[in-house]
Amino acid sequence: MTSTATKILVVRYSALGDVVLATSVLDPLLEAFPGARIEWVTDPLYAPLLEGLPQIAAVHPIDREGPQAAFALRDRLRHRFDVAIDLQNKIRSAVVVQAAAPRRLTFRRRTPGRALLALLGSDPPIARAHATKLYAEALAPLGVKGPGPLHVHLSRTAQALASDALSPAKPPIVAIAPGARWATKRWPSARFAEVAQALADDGASIVLAGGPDDRDTFATMKAGLRARVAADLSPLPIDALAAALARVELLIACDSGPVHLCSAVGTPALALFGPTSAVRWAPPLPGRALSLGLTCSPCSNHGSDFCPEGHHRCLADLDAGMVIALAREMLAGRATAAVR
C-alpha cells in the first residue's frame, strides 16, 4: 500500500449527525496518504452532503431497507480498495467492507458476545471522548492523526433553496429544532415554544429546523407560540437545510442531526442533552452543550423510547429559563464578534 496510490473506502451510512461527524477523518486520511482516492458508502438521504466534496472521489448510496442492497453493493465494490474503514460497525457495513479490501479497520470493535448484547439493546454509553476523536482512534493503525474539520457540500441549488426559504426572516435569525428520533432525547415542545417566544420578544426571527418526521412536533410547538414563525425548513432537502443553517445566528436543539450540520457550516448551536453524552456529542465552541449532569446520565449512546429510570428528569427538569439565558448570552457574543 503506497501513500500516493491508496484506494480507501469509508462506510458510515447513519444517522445524520454520525455521518457528518465522520467526515472529520477525511483531511487526516489525505494528510497521511497524499493522492489517495477516497470513496464513501452512505444512506441516499445523506449522499448530497458528501457528493461534490473535493476529498471524496465517489459516493455509493446504500438503502437500509432489507439486506439486498448491502449484498449488491458488496459485489460491486469487491476487491476495489486497499483499505476499508467501517465506521458503522453493523452487519450491513461488515458485509460491504469484508469484500471491499484486504485490510479493514472497524470503529468500536466488539467481541461476538458484546455485539449480540448490542443487538438486544444492551450497549453501555461511550462518554470518554468526542465522537470525532473516537473515529480518529479507529484510524490510528494507519498512522492517521486527527480529528480534522467537518465537511458538508453546499451546492448552488441547495444555497438557492435555503435563500428562498429564509427570505421572510430578518436577522438575527434563530433556528429551533425541537425534534429528535428517540423520545428520551426530546425536550418538551412547550418549553421550546417558551424559549422561541422570549427570543422573538427580543427581536429575533424564529425558524423551525428539521425534517418531514418533525412536523407533528413543529405543530405542537407552534400551538404554544404567539410569535409568527418566519420559516419552516422541514420541506428542504438535507443539503439545503445545511445551507439554511449556515445563514442563521444560532440553533437551539435537542442532541440531533441539525446540531452537527451547524458544526460543519460554522453556526453556533445550543444543544440540550439528557440521556446521551455531551462529552461525546457536544458541538464545538462557540457552540454550547447544556446538561443537568444527573448521576444517571448518560444512559444511552443514541437515546431510546423510554427512560430506564422511569422519570426522564435529565430533560424534564431542564428549565426554559436556563436555555433562554444561555441563548441570549450566545446571541450577544455573536453580535459582539460581528462588529469587531
C-alpha positions as CSV (number, residue, x, y, z in Angstrom):
1,M,0.0,0.0,0.0
2,T,1.7,3.2,-1.2
3,S,0.9,6.6,0.2
4,T,0.3,8.0,-3.3
5,A,-2.0,5.3,-4.8
6,T,-4.1,4.1,-1.9
7,K,-7.7,3.4,-2.6
8,I,-9.8,3.9,0.6
9,L,-13.4,3.0,1.3
10,V,-15.2,4.7,4.2
11,V,-18.5,3.3,5.4
12,R,-20.9,5.4,7.5
13,Y,-24.5,5.5,6.4
14,S,-26.4,6.6,9.5
15,A,-27.5,8.6,11.3
16,L,-27.2,12.2,10.1
17,G,-25.1,13.5,12.9
18,D,-22.8,10.5,12.8
19,V,-22.3,10.8,9.1
20,V,-21.4,14.5,9.4
21,L,-19.0,13.9,12.3
22,A,-17.3,11.0,10.4
23,T,-16.2,13.5,7.8
24,S,-13.6,14.5,10.3
25,V,-11.5,11.6,9.0
26,L,-11.2,13.0,5.5
27,D,-8.4,15.5,5.9
28,P,-6.3,13.3,8.2
29,L,-6.5,10.4,5.7
30,L,-5.3,12.6,2.9
31,E,-2.6,14.1,5.0
32,A,-1.3,10.5,5.8
33,F,-1.9,9.3,2.2
34,P,-1.4,12.1,-0.3
35,G,-3.2,11.4,-3.6
36,A,-5.4,8.7,-2.1
37,R,-8.7,8.0,-3.7
38,I,-11.4,8.0,-1.0
39,E,-14.9,6.7,-1.7
40,W,-17.8,6.6,0.8
41,V,-20.8,4.5,1.5
42,T,-23.8,6.3,3.0
43,D,-27.6,6.5,3.0
44,P,-29.1,8.0,-0.1
45,L,-30.7,10.7,2.1
46,Y,-27.3,12.0,3.2
47,A,-25.4,11.5,-0.1
48,P,-25.9,15.1,-1.2
49,L,-23.9,16.3,1.8
50,L,-20.9,14.3,0.5
51,E,-21.2,14.4,-3.2
52,G,-19.1,17.3,-4.5
53,L,-16.6,17.3,-1.6
54,P,-13.1,17.5,-3.1
55,Q,-11.9,14.9,-0.6
56,I,-14.3,12.3,-1.9
57,A,-14.0,10.7,-5.3
58,A,-17.3,8.8,-5.3
59,V,-20.3,8.3,-3.0
60,H,-22.1,4.9,-3.0
61,P,-25.7,5.1,-1.7
62,I,-26.9,2.1,0.3
63,D,-30.5,1.5,1.1
64,R,-31.0,0.5,4.7
65,E,-34.3,-1.4,3.9
66,G,-33.6,-5.1,3.6
67,P,-30.2,-6.9,3.1
68,Q,-30.3,-7.0,-0.7
69,A,-28.7,-3.5,-1.1
70,A,-25.7,-4.5,1.0
71,F,-25.1,-7.7,-0.9
72,A,-25.4,-5.9,-4.3
73,L,-23.0,-3.2,-3.2
74,R,-20.6,-5.8,-1.8
75,D,-20.5,-7.4,-5.2
76,R,-20.0,-4.1,-7.0
77,L,-17.1,-3.0,-4.7
78,R,-15.4,-6.3,-4.2
79,H,-11.6,-6.1,-4.2
80,R,-11.6,-2.5,-5.4
81,F,-9.8,-1.0,-2.4
82,D,-6.6,-1.3,-0.5
83,V,-8.2,-0.5,2.9
84,A,-11.8,-0.3,4.0
85,I,-12.8,1.7,7.1
86,D,-16.0,0.6,8.8
87,L,-17.2,3.5,11.0
88,Q,-20.7,2.0,11.2
89,N,-19.8,-1.4,12.7
90,K,-23.1,-3.1,11.8
91,I,-23.8,-6.3,10.0
92,R,-24.7,-4.4,6.8
93,S,-21.5,-2.5,6.8
94,A,-19.5,-5.6,7.6
95,V,-20.9,-7.3,4.5
96,V,-19.5,-4.5,2.3
97,V,-16.1,-4.0,3.9
98,Q,-15.3,-7.7,4.2
99,A,-15.3,-7.9,0.4
100,A,-14.0,-4.5,-0.5
101,A,-10.4,-4.6,0.7
102,P,-7.8,-6.9,2.2
103,R,-7.1,-4.5,5.1
104,R,-10.1,-3.5,7.2
105,L,-10.5,-1.2,10.2
106,T,-13.5,-1.1,12.4
107,F,-14.9,1.5,14.7
108,R,-15.7,0.1,18.2
109,R,-14.6,-3.4,17.6
110,R,-16.7,-5.7,19.7
111,T,-16.4,-9.3,20.9
112,P,-19.2,-11.5,19.5
113,G,-20.9,-11.5,22.9
114,R,-20.8,-7.8,23.2
115,A,-22.1,-7.5,19.6
116,L,-25.0,-9.8,20.5
117,L,-25.9,-7.7,23.6
118,A,-25.8,-4.6,21.5
119,L,-28.3,-6.1,19.1
120,L,-30.5,-6.9,22.1
121,G,-30.4,-3.3,23.3
122,S,-27.6,-3.5,25.9
123,D,-24.9,-1.1,24.7
124,P,-23.2,0.9,27.5
125,P,-22.8,4.5,26.6
126,I,-19.4,5.8,25.5
127,A,-18.6,9.0,27.3
128,R,-14.8,9.2,27.4
129,A,-14.1,11.3,24.3
130,H,-15.8,13.2,21.5
131,A,-17.1,11.2,18.6
132,T,-14.6,12.7,16.2
133,K,-11.7,11.5,18.4
134,L,-13.3,8.1,18.6
135,Y,-13.3,7.9,14.8
136,A,-9.7,9.1,14.7
137,E,-8.8,6.3,17.1
138,A,-10.2,3.7,14.6
139,L,-7.7,5.1,12.0
140,A,-4.7,5.0,14.3
141,P,-3.3,1.7,12.9
142,L,-2.8,3.6,9.6
143,G,-0.7,6.2,11.3
144,V,-3.5,8.7,10.8
145,K,-3.7,11.6,13.3
146,G,-6.9,13.5,13.8
147,P,-9.6,14.5,14.0
148,G,-9.8,17.0,11.2
149,P,-12.6,19.6,10.4
150,L,-16.1,18.6,9.4
151,H,-17.2,18.9,5.8
152,V,-20.5,19.1,4.0
153,H,-21.1,20.1,0.4
154,L,-23.5,23.0,-0.2
155,S,-24.4,23.1,-3.9
156,R,-25.6,26.2,-5.6
157,T,-29.0,24.7,-5.8
158,A,-29.0,24.0,-2.1
159,Q,-27.9,27.5,-1.3
160,A,-30.6,29.0,-3.6
161,L,-33.3,26.8,-1.9
162,A,-32.0,28.0,1.5
163,S,-32.1,31.6,0.5
164,D,-35.7,31.3,-0.7
165,A,-36.8,29.5,2.4
166,L,-35.3,32.2,4.7
167,S,-36.4,35.2,2.7
168,P,-39.2,36.2,5.1
169,A,-36.8,36.1,8.1
170,K,-34.8,39.1,9.3
171,P,-31.6,39.0,11.4
172,P,-31.0,37.9,14.0
173,I,-32.4,34.5,12.9
174,V,-32.7,31.8,15.5
175,A,-33.4,28.2,14.3
176,I,-35.3,25.9,16.7
177,A,-35.0,22.1,16.1
178,P,-37.4,20.5,18.7
179,G,-37.3,17.1,17.1
180,A,-35.2,14.0,17.7
181,R,-35.5,10.4,16.6
182,W,-35.7,9.0,20.1
183,A,-38.3,10.1,22.6
184,T,-35.9,10.3,25.5
185,K,-33.8,12.9,23.6
186,R,-36.7,15.3,23.2
187,W,-37.2,18.3,25.4
188,P,-40.9,19.3,25.8
189,S,-42.2,21.3,22.8
190,A,-44.0,23.7,25.1
191,R,-40.6,24.7,26.6
192,F,-39.1,25.2,23.1
193,A,-42.1,27.5,22.4
194,E,-41.3,29.4,25.6
195,V,-37.7,29.9,24.5
196,A,-38.7,30.9,21.0
197,Q,-41.2,33.4,22.3
198,A,-38.7,35.0,24.6
199,L,-36.2,35.4,21.8
200,A,-38.8,36.6,19.4
201,D,-39.7,39.3,22.0
202,D,-36.1,40.3,21.9
203,G,-36.4,40.9,18.1
204,A,-35.2,37.5,16.7
205,S,-36.8,35.9,13.7
206,I,-37.8,32.3,14.6
207,V,-37.4,29.5,12.0
208,L,-38.1,25.8,12.5
209,A,-35.4,23.3,11.5
210,G,-35.8,19.6,11.0
211,G,-37.2,17.1,8.5
212,P,-40.6,15.8,7.5
213,D,-40.8,13.5,10.5
214,D,-40.7,16.5,12.8
215,R,-43.8,18.2,11.5
216,D,-46.1,17.0,14.3
217,T,-43.5,18.3,16.8
218,F,-43.5,21.6,15.0
219,A,-47.3,21.8,15.2
220,T,-47.3,21.2,18.9
221,M,-44.6,23.8,19.4
222,K,-46.3,26.4,17.3
223,A,-49.6,25.9,19.2
224,G,-47.8,27.3,22.3
225,L,-46.1,30.2,20.4
226,R,-47.6,33.6,20.0
227,A,-44.9,34.9,17.7
228,R,-45.0,34.2,14.0
229,V,-42.7,31.5,12.6
230,A,-40.7,33.2,9.8
231,A,-39.9,29.9,8.0
232,D,-40.4,26.2,8.3
233,L,-37.3,24.4,6.9
234,S,-38.7,20.8,7.1
235,P,-39.6,20.6,3.4
236,L,-35.9,21.3,2.3
237,P,-33.6,18.5,1.2
238,I,-30.8,17.8,3.6
239,D,-28.1,19.8,1.8
240,A,-30.5,22.9,1.6
241,L,-31.2,22.5,5.3
242,A,-27.5,22.7,5.9
243,A,-27.2,25.7,3.7
244,A,-30.1,27.4,5.6
245,L,-28.4,26.7,9.0
246,A,-25.2,28.3,7.7
247,R,-27.3,31.6,7.4
248,V,-28.7,31.7,10.9
249,E,-27.2,33.2,14.0
250,L,-28.0,30.4,16.4
251,L,-29.6,26.9,16.5
252,I,-31.3,25.6,19.7
253,A,-31.9,21.9,19.5
254,C,-32.0,18.6,21.2
255,D,-29.0,16.3,20.7
256,S,-29.8,15.7,17.0
257,G,-28.5,15.9,13.4
258,P,-29.1,19.7,12.9
259,V,-26.6,20.3,15.7
260,H,-23.8,18.6,13.7
261,L,-24.8,20.3,10.5
262,C,-24.3,23.6,12.3
263,S,-20.8,22.4,13.5
264,A,-19.9,21.7,9.8
265,V,-21.1,25.0,8.5
266,G,-19.8,27.2,11.3
267,T,-23.1,28.2,13.1
268,P,-23.2,28.1,16.9
269,A,-25.6,25.5,18.3
270,L,-27.0,25.3,21.8
271,A,-27.6,21.6,22.2
272,L,-29.8,20.2,25.1
273,F,-28.5,16.9,26.4
274,G,-30.4,14.3,28.5
275,P,-29.8,10.6,28.0
276,T,-26.8,11.0,25.7
277,S,-23.2,12.1,26.4
278,A,-22.4,15.8,26.0
279,V,-18.7,14.8,26.1
280,R,-19.2,12.6,23.0
281,W,-21.7,14.7,21.0
282,A,-21.3,18.4,22.1
283,P,-20.9,21.0,19.3
284,P,-17.5,22.8,19.3
285,L,-17.1,26.3,20.6
286,P,-18.7,28.8,20.1
287,G,-21.5,26.2,20.4
288,R,-22.5,25.0,23.8
289,A,-23.9,21.9,25.4
290,L,-26.4,22.2,28.2
291,S,-26.9,19.2,30.5
292,L,-28.1,18.9,34.1
293,G,-25.4,16.3,34.7
294,L,-27.5,13.8,36.6
295,T,-25.8,10.7,38.0
296,C,-27.9,8.5,35.8
297,S,-26.8,10.4,32.6
298,P,-25.7,9.4,30.1
299,C,-27.7,6.2,30.0
300,S,-27.6,5.6,26.2
301,N,-25.4,6.1,23.2
302,H,-28.3,7.3,20.9
303,G,-31.4,7.6,23.0
304,S,-34.4,5.3,23.5
305,D,-38.1,5.1,23.6
306,F,-38.3,5.1,27.4
307,C,-36.3,6.4,30.3
308,P,-34.7,3.3,32.1
309,E,-35.3,5.1,35.5
310,G,-38.9,5.9,34.7
311,H,-38.6,9.7,35.4
312,H,-36.8,11.3,32.5
313,R,-35.5,14.0,34.9
314,C,-32.5,14.7,32.7
315,L,-34.7,16.8,30.4
316,A,-37.9,17.1,32.3
317,D,-36.1,19.1,35.0
318,L,-34.3,21.4,32.5
319,D,-36.0,24.8,32.9
320,A,-36.7,27.0,29.9
321,G,-35.2,30.0,31.8
322,M,-31.8,28.3,31.7
323,V,-32.0,27.8,28.0
324,I,-33.2,31.4,27.4
325,A,-30.4,32.9,29.4
326,L,-27.7,30.9,27.6
327,A,-29.2,31.6,24.2
328,R,-29.2,35.3,24.9
329,E,-25.6,35.1,26.0
330,M,-24.6,33.3,22.8
331,L,-26.5,35.8,20.6
332,A,-24.9,38.7,22.4
333,G,-21.4,37.1,21.8
334,R,-22.3,36.6,18.2
335,A,-23.3,40.2,17.8
336,T,-20.2,41.5,19.5
337,A,-18.0,39.3,17.3
338,A,-19.7,40.6,14.2
339,V,-18.9,44.3,14.9
340,R,-15.2,43.7,15.7
